[in-house]
């Protein structure tokens, strides 16, 4: 993993209540988009950042793929959305 990726994955900004908010990992999201494109699906990354339902639909579609890397990518991104939802932040 590159240093920039490590910073992106490990950085979390605390909310006033102390809950960590994970920034959406743009490098992981770009990789997710490429993997989805290989499966014949287009993904709008900007929309994934603001439309939680759209993001979850994309992640669910990826999770049903036969491609292991795509499923793992979807799980990792879902975990970020899930942490942010627990902190009260919506994307």
Number of C-alpha atoms within 10 A of each C-alpha: 5 7 8 10 14 10 11 17 17 11 14 13 11 12 12 7 8 9 16 18 20 21 17 17 17 15 13 17 20 14 14 25 21 16 20 23 12 12 14 9 13 13 19 13 15 10 13 19 17 12 13 15 12 15 23 16 12 20 22 15 15 25 18 12 14 10 14 12 15 24 20 14 20 25 16 17 18 16 12 16 23 15 15 19 14 12 17 13 15 13 15
